[in-house]
Amino acid sequence: VGMVAVPDERLDKLAEIYEPDKKTPAVIEFVDIAGLVKGASKGEGLGNKFLANIRETDAIVHVVRCFDDENVIHVEGSTDPRRDIDIINMELVMADLEMVQRRVEKATKALKGDKKFQHEVDVFTALQKHLDEGNLARTFECDEDDAALIATSDLLTLKPVIYAANTDEAGFTDLEHNQYYQQVKAIADAEDSQVLPICAKMEQDIAELEGEEKLMFLEELGVEESGLDRLIKASYALLGLISFLTSGEDECRAWTIKRGTKAPQAAGKIHSDFERGFIRASVVKYDDLAACGYSMANVKAKGLQRTEGKEYVVQDGDIIEFLFNV
């Protein structure tokens, strides 16, 4: 398990301006789970344990090998991203099928005493057929109410996915002609998932560099940030998370909230008293502050500091000061 800081250039800039005693970034927790093998859903290898680990997560980063190297052994003996993805997905589908079958049986028993369970039986029977054909739960087409019902079953293939396509250096610099990467991209596009190209070998080199050296190396590669930073940001967004910022001489901090959170609930992230006694929020958009030369005096002069009430939906990058009753 690793607690990873979410890279945020906005927070870095605020810390540069205020020179606070403390700078606290948003964090995201990654759990490194060993690869599944064929038969994991039936307990092969440490299958059941790994499946249980996956069940506890909110989203999945599926690392897929997209390079040839005879010195790096592949458990299946060759490089084939489509096959590798199919093996993992099938194990997850098999595990989900067991859960859905149990749900159908339970709802069918309950139906004898209460006809309201008929809809649940219908929905999960249709989902069972969908999974039986080798499809993922997240590709099952249904309305919002049925999706909410299915979400109560904690299925593995319902979780959002980022495919991290691990390429070699040559493959990373020419993704358009990298057949392995293109295979992964096609699969991701078909199921409305994300794909992120990454070169683990280059990441190792990047991790050993700092400051100007690191920036120069990234520039040579034609990228603005490391694959690791891109993966962290993509994972954060995949979970539907955004950050609002607070700033001052004591601390500059990025606070994590779900997209769509209103001001009082955002205030509650700082302290429950802030939510209970919420009066209003003073809000400045980070982009407005940047456009004003990072001068709060200019922001106020241009009328860009707004007062928001209880119904305000906090936006990513808002710099907020809360007023509350003790």
Secondary structure, 3 states (H helix, E strand, C coil): CEEEECCCHHHHHHHHHHCCCEEECCEEEECCCCCCCCCHHHCCCCHHHHHHHHHCCCCEEEEEEECCCCCCCCCCCCCCHHHHHHHHHHHHHHHHHHHHHHHHHHHHHHHCCCHHHHHHHHHHHHHHHHHHCCCCHHHCCCCHHHHHHHHCCCCHHHCCEEEEEEECHHHHHCHHHCHHHHHHHHHHHHCCCEEEEECHHHHHHHHCCCHHHHHHHHHHHCCCCCHHHHHHHHHHHHCCEEEEEECCCCEEEEEEEECCCEHHHHHHHHCHHHHHCEEEEEEEEHHHHHHCCCCHHHHHHCCCCEEECCCCECCCCEEEEEEECC
